[in-house]
């Protein structure tokens, strides 16, 4: 693929970073407009919120990335710094960002569950856009395949392994999954019966989709809870599905009472 989008003299624009910034920009525009329209929240407050989310998501993504191979970083702590800009675990970012976001909502006196519904759309936008960057950079790739969907990475800077071999385009699978969830939730919002319903559905649907995609993921460094059977992401997905489903039915029952 194209890990480098373009170069202007000594200035290099990398695909992964570019699409992360693009996704964050689109997410900000969506959330600021929606929060102002629904709850009358000032755009400056949304800017502060997204800064908190970015910092917590960065820390969480890195912590979970390091935990995928703790022995490596315990034996050589300096490698944590050398890998500071590479490798993030989405679930780590999510698990750190959500508590931080709830804290911020409560501090501002906002409708926590209602804002989480809006944040679900924002997260989908940022995540889906970021997956385009993953595809161009070759990270988060799939296992080798003989199917018609295989994509061959040839650029030496691509993180895909092995190069010059058709691989499952798991980045595209996830982009399509995230896009489908966004479309479904945007349609379903008209039938929302309680605040938080969209966010909880997002957590459940993404966790299910991610667990399925994990079966053809080829970047083994993400680690397994049960070697070759249950990856770290799948185990986190199962926990999140259980928690989100419990809260979903509890809130739905309360809304009907």
N, C-alpha and C positions, 0 to 999 in steps of 0.2 A: 504494500500500500504506500501511503505517503506520510511518513512521520514528520516531515518538514513541509509546511505549506508553501513557504516562500522565504527568500533571503534578500535583504536590502543591504548590500555591503557586508559589514560585520554583524548586522542585526538579523537574527534568525527567529522566525515565527514557527513554533512547533504546533502540530495539529492538536495534540491532547490538551495543551494549555489554552489554545485558542478556543476550542469548543467548550471547555469548562467556563471560561470567561463569558462566552456567548450565552451559554445556558443560564449562568447566574444573572446576566443582564435581562434575558427574557423572563426569568422567574421573578425578578424584582418588578418589572413592568406589570406583570400579571397580578402579583400580590398587592402592590401599591394601589393599582386601579380597583381591584376587587374589594380590598379592605376599606378603601375610602367610600366606595359605592354602597357596600352593605352595612358598615359600622361607622362611617364617617371618620376613619382614622387618618391622621396626617401622614403624608409621604415621608417626612423626616423620621417619624417613629418607625416606619417600615425599614428605613435605611439602617437605623440602629439595631433593629431586630435581626436583619440579615447579616450584619457584622458579627453579632453574637453567634448566629447559626454557623457562619463560615468558620469561625475560630473553633467552636466546639466540634463541628463536623471534621475539621482537619485533624484535631487532636484524636478524636475517636477513630477515624479512619487509619491513622498511623499506629495507634495503640493496638488495634486488632490485627494490623498488618504485621507488627513485630511479634504478636502472640502466635502467629501462624508458624513461626520457627524461632521460638524463644532461645533455644540453645545457641543458635548462631549469634544472636545479639548479646547474650550473656557472656559468651566466650570472647566476643570482639565488639565491645560497646561503641567503638568508633564507627562501625558499619551503620549504626543508627543514623548518624549524621550524613554519611555518604548516600544513604537511601532516603533522606528526608523528603526529597521532591519526587520520589518514585514509589509507586505501590500504595494503594489505599483499599480498604475494605468497606464497601458501602454500608453493610449492616453495622459496622463499628461507628461510622459517621451518624447513622440514624439513631442508634442507641445513646449516643452522647448528645445529639442535637435536640431530640424530643424533650428530655427533661429540662435542658437549658431554655428551650422555647416556652415550655409551660411556665417556668419560673418568670420569664420575661412577660408573658401574658398576664399572669397574676399581679406582678409588680405594677403593670400599667392599668389594671382593673378591667381588662378586656374579657370578652366571652371566650373562655379557653377552648371549649369543644367546637364552637362555631369557627374560631380562627384556625383550629387544626384541620377543619374541613377545607378551608381555603389553602392551607399549607400543603395539603395532599396534592393538589393540582400543581402548586409551585415546585414541589419535590419531583413530580413526574416530568415536568418540563426540563428542569436542570439535569436530572438523571438521564433522560432520553437523549438530550443534546450531547451530554458527556460521552455517551456510548458511541456516538459518531466519531468522537476523538479517539476512543479506544480502538475502533475499527481501523482508522488510519495509522495509529501507532502500533497496532498488532498485539496489544495487550488483551487480557481477558479472553483469549482465543479458545477454540474448540479442539477436539481430538481429530486425528486424520480421518478422512472419509473419502469414499469412492462415489458418493452421491452427486447429483447435478448441482447441489447447493454449495459445494466446496469452494473455498477461496484460497488462492495460493499467494503467500507473502514472499516477496523476493528481496525487498530492500534490506540491506545489512543492518540498518538501525532499528528495524522492526523487532519487537519483543517476542513475536510468535516463534514457537518451536514445534517441529522443525521448519526451517525455511524451505521454499521450493517444493512444498508438499501440500496438496489440497486439505484444508482444515474446515471443520464445521464453523460457520460464521456466527458464533454465539453472540457476538456484539449486535448483529442484525436481529437475531432472535429476540434478544432482550429489548432492543429498540422497538420492535414491533409489539412486544408484550406491553411495554410501558405506554405506547401510543394507544393500544386497544383499551387499556385500563383507563386512560385519560378520557377517551371518547365515551366509554361506558359510564363513568362517573359524572361526566358533564351532562349526559342524557338523564341519568338517574337522579340528579340533584333536584329535579322538579317533583320527585316523589319522596324526598327526604322527610322522614317522620321524627327525627330527633337530631340534635346537634352532636357531631362526632361520628355520625353514621358513615359519611363519605370517607373520613380518615381511617376508620376501622376496616371498612371494605377494601380500601387501598392496601393496608398492611396485609390483610388476608390474601387478596388476589396476587399481589406482588410476591409474597412468600411462596405461594403455590407455584406461580410461574417460574420463579427463580430456582425452586427445588427441581423442577422438570428440566430446565436448561442445564443445571449442574451435571446431569447425567452424561452430557456430551462436552463438558468443559475439559480443556487439555492443559491448563496451566496448573500443574501439580503442586507448585509451591504454596497454593492457597491452603493446603493441608486437609487432613481427614481426621474425624473423630474416631471412625472405624475405618481402618485402612482399606481404600478401594471400594468402600460401600457407602459410607455416610460422611460427606464433607462437612467442614465447619459451617459453611453457609447453609447447608441443608438442616443441620442440627439447630441452628439459630432460627431458621424458618419455621421449624416444627414448634419451637417454644413460642414464637411470635404469633403463629396461627392459633395456638391454644389460648394464649392470653387475650388476643384481640377478639376471638370468638366469644369468650366468656364475658368480656366487657360489653360486646355488641348486644348479646341477648339480655344482659342485665339492664342496660340502658333502654333497650327496646321495651322490655317488660315494664320498667318504670314510666316510660312515656305513655304506655297504654293504660296505666292505672288511673 
